């Protein structure tokens, strides 16, 4: 369930004119930018970008880049960018910086496992257009095996998106996962094939059957074998498939707990889920951490950046 508050009818010409006015004069009217862009969905923003370009012969994204600054600018531009292009850029940045930590690669897992098959295909097409190579090629070039093998399988997948479950397949594939775990073969072809080809509903049934067989959830058994990169990535995959709301709640929590704030992760989690399931993320967050997501965001951010994130969370500012 989306958190975004969007008017039923908007006029892209009026929105474009209001944004243009916000950019003119002494300083930028950041509140006007938040009021317009913070209450428009992807379809509406596409029309605004096109109309703004036609009216003023300049890119709205470029103008936002020159008018805004800091984390506020990053969040607004990420939100205003067309979602497939946005995720393609996030994936590219993750591949270029992932050696800083395995958490960078979870961006690819989120795109592959917590998005619709149609969106994943659009991201792959956008990636080719933006970077003159395929997402799969860049994964192989930048990530070592077996992580690259697993990620290529995930981003190459086109999962069936209807609620279809084969109980016999769930039984068989739970047993195959069990066997691979017992042999400590986390890079086994069976694991990669099952996780990267089956539809989400089938996988949830397989995970449930695995728990029946073992007595533990799959992610717990994976975690028991160590804290290496492969174990960490596999657990992100299971969470993103089984309950993406819990995964994104954890991303938000990890971004604000400890010394300093990881604004990039916080922005990504809120921006990418605002039109999908951010209301559910908020619910899971409160269940998991006994505090509201809104309160934690307000306590760890400031200024226009805080106002914009709160707007995407559906708060009335």
C-alpha positions as CSV (number, residue, x, y, z in Angstrom):
1,X,0.0,0.0,0.0
2,X,1.4,3.4,-1.1
3,X,1.9,6.2,1.4
4,X,1.9,9.0,-1.1
5,X,-1.0,11.5,-1.0
6,X,-1.8,12.5,-4.6
7,X,-4.6,14.7,-5.8
8,X,-7.0,13.0,-8.2
9,X,-6.6,15.6,-10.9
10,X,-3.5,17.7,-11.6
11,X,-2.6,20.0,-14.5
12,X,1.0,19.6,-15.7
13,X,1.0,23.1,-17.1
14,X,0.1,24.6,-13.8
15,X,2.6,22.4,-12.0
16,X,5.3,23.4,-14.4
17,X,4.5,27.1,-14.0
18,X,4.6,26.8,-10.2
19,X,7.9,25.1,-10.3
20,X,9.3,27.7,-12.7
21,X,8.2,30.4,-10.4
22,X,9.8,28.6,-7.5
23,X,13.1,28.8,-9.3
24,X,13.0,32.5,-10.1
25,X,13.7,35.5,-8.0
26,X,16.0,35.7,-5.0
27,X,16.6,32.1,-3.9
28,X,14.5,29.0,-4.5
29,X,11.1,28.4,-3.0
30,X,11.8,24.9,-1.6
31,X,8.3,24.6,-0.1
32,X,6.7,25.0,-3.5
33,X,9.0,22.3,-4.9
34,X,8.0,20.0,-2.0
35,X,4.3,20.9,-2.4
36,X,4.3,20.0,-6.1
37,X,6.7,17.1,-6.5
38,X,6.0,15.6,-3.1
39,X,2.4,15.0,-4.1
40,X,2.7,13.6,-7.6
41,X,3.1,10.0,-8.7
42,X,5.4,8.7,-11.4
43,X,2.8,9.1,-14.2
44,X,2.1,12.7,-13.2
45,X,5.7,13.6,-12.9
46,X,6.4,12.2,-16.4
47,X,3.8,14.7,-17.7
48,X,5.4,17.5,-15.7
49,X,8.9,16.7,-17.0
50,X,7.6,16.7,-20.6
51,X,5.6,19.9,-20.1
52,X,8.3,21.7,-18.4
53,X,10.7,20.8,-21.2
54,X,8.3,22.0,-23.8
55,X,7.4,25.3,-22.0
56,X,10.9,26.4,-21.0
57,X,13.3,24.4,-23.3
58,X,15.2,23.0,-20.4
59,X,15.3,19.8,-18.4
60,X,13.4,19.8,-15.1
61,X,16.0,17.4,-13.6
62,X,18.9,19.7,-14.6
63,X,17.1,22.7,-13.1
64,X,16.5,20.9,-9.9
65,X,20.2,19.9,-9.7
66,X,21.2,23.6,-10.1
67,X,18.6,25.0,-7.7
68,X,18.7,22.5,-4.8
69,X,21.6,21.1,-2.7
70,X,22.6,18.3,-0.4
71,X,20.5,15.4,0.6
72,X,17.3,17.3,-0.2
73,X,18.5,17.7,-3.8
74,X,19.4,14.0,-4.0
75,X,16.0,12.9,-2.7
76,X,14.0,15.2,-5.0
77,X,15.9,14.3,-8.1
78,X,15.7,10.5,-7.3
79,X,11.9,10.9,-6.8
80,X,11.4,13.0,-9.9
81,X,13.4,10.7,-12.2
82,X,11.4,8.1,-14.2
83,X,11.4,4.9,-12.0
84,X,13.2,2.5,-14.4
85,X,15.9,5.1,-15.1
86,X,16.2,5.8,-11.4
87,X,16.7,2.2,-10.5
88,X,19.1,1.7,-13.4
89,X,21.2,4.5,-12.0
90,X,21.0,3.1,-8.5
91,X,22.1,-0.3,-9.8
92,X,25.1,1.2,-11.6
93,X,26.2,3.2,-8.6
94,X,25.9,0.1,-6.4
95,X,28.1,-1.9,-8.8
96,X,30.7,0.9,-8.8
97,X,30.9,1.2,-5.0
98,X,29.9,-2.2,-3.7
99,X,33.4,-3.0,-2.4
100,X,32.7,-0.6,0.4
101,X,30.4,-3.2,1.8
102,X,28.0,-6.0,0.8
103,X,25.0,-3.7,1.5
104,X,25.6,-1.9,-1.8
105,X,24.6,-5.1,-3.7
106,X,21.3,-5.4,-1.9
107,X,20.1,-2.6,-4.2
108,X,20.3,-5.1,-7.1
109,X,18.4,-7.6,-5.0
110,X,15.7,-5.1,-4.2
111,X,15.2,-4.3,-7.9
112,X,15.2,-7.9,-8.9
113,X,13.1,-9.4,-6.1
114,X,10.9,-6.6,-4.7
115,X,9.7,-5.2,-8.0
116,X,7.3,-6.4,-10.6
117,X,8.7,-8.4,-13.6
118,X,7.6,-5.6,-15.9
119,X,9.6,-3.0,-13.9
120,X,12.7,-5.2,-13.8
121,X,12.6,-5.5,-17.6
122,X,12.2,-1.7,-17.9
123,X,15.2,-1.2,-15.6
124,X,17.3,-3.5,-17.8
125,X,16.3,-1.6,-20.9
126,X,17.1,1.7,-19.3
127,X,20.4,0.4,-18.1
128,X,21.4,-0.5,-21.6
129,X,20.4,2.9,-22.9
130,X,22.2,4.8,-20.1
131,X,25.4,2.9,-19.8
132,X,25.9,1.2,-23.3
133,X,26.1,-2.3,-21.8
134,X,23.7,-4.7,-20.1
135,X,23.2,-4.9,-16.4
136,X,24.3,-8.5,-16.6
137,X,27.6,-7.5,-18.2
138,X,28.3,-4.9,-15.5
139,X,27.6,-7.4,-12.8
140,X,30.0,-9.9,-14.3
141,X,32.7,-7.2,-14.7
142,X,32.4,-5.8,-11.2
143,X,31.4,-8.6,-8.9
144,X,33.2,-11.8,-8.1
145,X,31.8,-15.3,-8.2
146,X,29.6,-16.8,-6.8
147,X,27.9,-13.5,-6.0
148,X,27.9,-12.5,-9.7
149,X,26.4,-15.8,-10.7
150,X,23.6,-15.4,-8.2
151,X,22.9,-11.7,-9.2
152,X,22.9,-12.4,-12.9
153,X,20.3,-15.1,-12.3
154,X,18.1,-12.7,-10.4
155,X,18.2,-9.7,-12.7
156,X,17.8,-12.0,-15.8
157,X,14.6,-13.5,-14.4
158,X,11.1,-12.8,-15.7
159,X,8.9,-14.3,-13.0
160,X,5.3,-15.1,-13.6
161,X,3.4,-12.6,-11.6
162,X,0.1,-14.4,-11.0
163,X,-0.8,-16.2,-7.7
164,X,0.0,-19.8,-8.8
165,X,1.5,-22.4,-6.5
166,X,2.4,-26.0,-7.1
167,X,2.5,-27.8,-3.8
168,X,4.5,-30.8,-5.2
169,X,7.2,-28.4,-6.5
170,X,7.3,-26.6,-3.2
171,X,7.8,-29.9,-1.4
172,X,10.5,-31.0,-3.9
173,X,12.4,-27.7,-3.9
174,X,12.3,-27.3,-0.1
175,X,14.0,-30.7,0.1
176,X,16.6,-29.5,-2.5
177,X,17.3,-26.4,-0.5
178,X,17.5,-28.5,2.6
179,X,20.1,-30.8,1.0
180,X,22.2,-27.9,-0.2
181,X,22.1,-26.3,3.3
182,X,23.1,-29.6,4.9
183,X,26.1,-29.8,2.6
184,X,27.0,-26.2,3.2
185,X,26.8,-25.6,-0.6
186,X,25.2,-22.1,-0.5
187,X,26.3,-21.5,-4.1
188,X,24.7,-24.7,-5.3
189,X,23.0,-24.4,-8.7
190,X,19.7,-25.6,-7.2
191,X,19.6,-22.7,-4.8
192,X,20.4,-20.2,-7.6
193,X,17.9,-21.8,-10.0
194,X,15.1,-21.9,-7.4
195,X,15.5,-18.3,-6.2
196,X,15.9,-16.8,-9.6
197,X,13.2,-18.6,-11.6
198,X,10.2,-19.3,-9.4
199,X,7.4,-16.8,-8.9
200,X,7.1,-15.1,-5.6
201,X,4.0,-17.0,-4.5
202,X,5.7,-20.3,-5.3
203,X,8.8,-19.3,-3.4
204,X,6.8,-18.3,-0.3
205,X,5.2,-21.8,-0.3
206,X,8.7,-23.4,-0.7
207,X,10.0,-21.3,2.2
208,X,7.1,-22.3,4.4
209,X,7.6,-26.0,3.5
210,X,11.3,-25.6,4.3
211,X,10.5,-24.3,7.7
212,X,8.2,-27.3,8.3
213,X,11.0,-29.7,7.3
214,X,13.8,-28.0,9.3
215,X,12.0,-26.3,12.1
216,X,13.9,-23.1,11.3
217,X,13.2,-20.4,8.6
218,X,15.5,-20.6,5.6
219,X,17.2,-17.3,6.5
220,X,18.1,-18.5,10.0
221,X,19.8,-21.7,8.6
222,X,21.7,-19.6,6.1
223,X,22.8,-17.2,8.9
224,X,24.0,-20.2,11.0
225,X,26.6,-21.0,8.4
226,X,28.5,-17.7,8.8
227,X,28.5,-14.0,8.1
228,X,30.2,-14.0,4.7
229,X,29.1,-12.0,1.6
230,X,27.2,-14.9,0.1
231,X,25.2,-15.6,3.3
232,X,24.4,-11.9,3.7
233,X,23.2,-11.6,0.1
234,X,21.1,-14.8,0.3
235,X,19.3,-13.5,3.4
236,X,18.5,-10.2,1.6
237,X,17.0,-12.2,-1.3
238,X,14.9,-14.3,1.0
239,X,13.6,-11.3,2.9
240,X,12.9,-9.3,-0.3
241,X,10.9,-12.2,-1.7
242,X,9.1,-13.3,1.5
243,X,8.4,-9.9,3.0
244,X,9.9,-6.9,1.3
245,X,8.3,-4.6,3.9
246,X,10.5,-6.1,6.6
247,X,13.6,-5.7,4.5
248,X,12.9,-2.0,3.8
249,X,12.0,-1.4,7.5
250,X,15.5,-2.9,8.3
251,X,17.1,-0.7,5.7
252,X,15.6,2.4,7.2
253,X,16.5,1.3,10.8
254,X,20.1,0.5,9.8
255,X,20.4,3.9,8.1
256,X,19.6,5.9,11.2
257,X,21.0,3.7,14.1
258,X,24.5,4.3,15.2
259,X,26.9,7.2,14.5
260,X,25.6,9.4,11.8
261,X,22.9,8.8,9.2
262,X,23.2,6.9,6.0
263,X,21.1,9.3,4.0
264,X,21.6,7.5,0.7
265,X,20.0,4.3,2.1
266,X,17.3,6.2,3.9
267,X,16.4,8.1,0.8
268,X,16.4,5.0,-1.4
269,X,14.1,3.1,0.9
270,X,11.5,5.9,1.2
271,X,11.6,7.1,-2.4
272,X,11.5,3.7,-4.1
273,X,8.7,2.3,-1.9
274,X,6.4,5.4,-1.6
275,X,4.2,4.3,-4.5
276,X,4.4,0.6,-3.6
277,X,4.2,-0.4,0.0
278,X,5.6,2.3,2.3
279,X,2.5,2.2,4.5
280,X,3.2,-1.5,5.1
281,X,6.9,-0.7,5.7
282,X,5.8,1.7,8.4
283,X,3.6,-1.0,10.0
284,X,6.5,-3.5,10.0
285,X,8.9,-0.9,11.3
286,X,6.7,-0.2,14.4
287,X,6.2,-3.9,15.0
288,X,9.9,-4.7,14.7
289,X,11.4,-1.7,16.6
290,X,8.6,-0.5,18.8
291,X,8.8,3.1,17.5
292,X,7.2,4.8,14.6
293,X,9.1,5.2,11.4
294,X,8.0,8.8,11.2
295,X,9.4,9.6,14.6
296,X,12.7,8.1,13.8
297,X,12.9,10.0,10.4
298,X,12.0,13.3,12.1
299,X,14.6,12.7,14.8
300,X,17.4,11.9,12.4
301,X,16.9,14.4,9.6
302,X,16.5,18.1,9.3
303,X,15.4,21.0,7.1
304,X,13.9,20.6,3.7
305,X,15.2,17.0,3.4
306,X,13.1,16.1,6.5
307,X,10.1,17.9,5.1
308,X,10.3,16.1,1.8
309,X,10.7,12.6,3.3
310,X,7.8,13.3,5.6
311,X,5.7,14.3,2.6
312,X,6.5,11.0,0.9
313,X,5.5,9.2,4.1
314,X,2.1,10.7,3.7
315,X,2.3,13.2,6.6
316,X,0.6,16.5,6.2
317,X,3.3,19.1,6.7
